[in-house]
Amino acid sequence: MICDNLSIKEGRLNFAGCDTLDLAKEYGTPLYAMDENKVRSNCRAYTNALSKNFGDKYLALYASKALCIKEIYRIIQDENMGIDVVSSGEIYTAVAAGFDMSKAVFHGNNKTPYDIDFAIQNKVGFIVCDNADELPLIENAAKKAGVKQNILIRVTPGIDPHTHDKINTGCVDSKFGVSVYGGAAFEVTEKALTCENVALKGFQFHVGSQLFDPTPFLQAIDVMTDFMVLIKDELGFDCEILDIGGGIGVRYVEAEPQPDIEAFIDSIAKELIGCCDRKSLSLPFVCMEPGRSIVANAGITLYTVGSVKEIPDVKNYVAIDGGMADNPRYTLYNAPYTVINAAKADKSNDYTCTVVGRCCESGDVIQRDVKMPKPVPGDILAVLTTGAYNYSMASNYNALLKPPIIMINDGKAHISVRRETFEDLTACQK
């Protein structure tokens, strides 16, 4: 099994101590299931590794875009982490959950004036200034509110992490941040230091997602510490906070490695501490932004097989009662997933098929060339490692209802997000 919260008992797939067929029967399908204990252990992997290397000079920030629901924010706060938010909606959800917004960092490459006002009104701890046009918006909003807003500047270090193009964020050609090359980052920093209602505290970068090798982080740290030296020498600004982003990978299929978070962070810390020593910089307070690696392997999705279509010498199609509306990642990225026939989890995987959804789209595919025991209508399929970017990217395409989320704690499940109703579909319509 690709994760230690999965097991097989009497031939049936168990998740987080629960029989998946029993979960499907009780809550219906499609169904998102989350393992609270796994979320917490993933949080602690980060906080323990960061504490080991940086003492009390760190803050792990959960990247909300991976899964933004109130119960996750409550867990994150309980685990002494902060949050990374990217919209007014994520801010609203965190506030509704009672989160301490002084430990929130607000990202986004095109924050609207409303977003910035909303963040300041809700006492968001830090706003990450993404570009030169955003700086006066933050300054004016802070002045209007009568506060001095803490900011970080998002800097693009020009590192290619060799990940999927759609989750590559740190290269020179990126919509995010201001580049160290060509002087843009220097100019925005210089302007920020002249603002009356903005307090520049440091810098942020993010090289990309789904990384299994720390090398891009190490390269970016070298670039960033050179930039910090330049800013210190030329502008007299000593960086207090360095937010190194997130992006540590997640194992979706057996062929992928299982990242060692502690070893990953040890490498990053060694590089940062070494660079600061060699370049006569004070070691900054370090922030890191894990998202996917906090919730992905804490989640699975359960579906019911509706039909099995066999085209001799061509392909076998297994159709489920969900699809791209609740998991668009294969359609978007060709994202790999492990799919298990939950009722026959101990049987030989001798049947090859393409698992497709119910949307009126030929591209509605969950995974191609899946090997499993031959399914029949009514079987329950489990798609693993779906805790991140599934519910958060779900839609009502074809007017389908978004599935519920159940949270499992020590083998007991409860509803965190109820299943949508037809009334929900038209609630905003006139």
Secondary structure by P-SEA (a helix, b strand, c coil): cccccccccccbbbcccccaaaaaaaccccbbbbbaaaaaaaaaaaaaaaaacccccbbbbccccccccaaaaaaaaaaccccccccaaaaaaaaaaccccccbbbbbccccaaaaaaaaaacccbbbbccccaaaaaaaaaaaaccbbbbbbbbbccccccccccccccccccccccccccaaaaaaaaaaaacccccccccccccccccccaaaaaaaaaaaaaaaaaaaaaccccccbbbbbbbbccccccccccccaaaaaaaaaaaaaaaaaaacccccbbbbbbccccccccbbbbbbbcccccccccbbbbbcccccccccccccccbbbbbbccccccccccbbbbbbccccccccccccccccccccccbbbbbcccccccccccccccbbbbbbbbbbcccbbbbccccccccccccccc
